[in-house]
Amino acid sequence: MFDIGFWEFALIAIVALVVVGPDRLPGMARTAGQLIGRAKRTMRELKYDLEHEVELEEIDRLKDDITKKLDGSIDIEPAINTKDNPGT
């Protein structure tokens, strides 16, 4: 997600420890973790919704293409009636 190496993360942790203090740092880390988790979850749901919409659009486009190609070129009613009544 972010391109943060070990030393950058260590520097951020040390600055946070000095600025916030050792007593409030665990609560702040927990809150930050929850916010990051919520953001990841939201992005995952958004990605799923977008992929689902793209799939639906592709299906609709394929349906339209098939209907245009089959429109009037093949009459399937006699084939259906013959299949239902094999003796005729």
Buried (B, 14 or more C-beta within 10 A) or exposed (E): EEEEEEEEEEEEEEEBEEEBEEEEBEEEEEEEEEEEEEEEEEEEEEEEEEEEEEEEEEEEEEEEEEEEEEEEEEEEEEEEEEEEEEEE
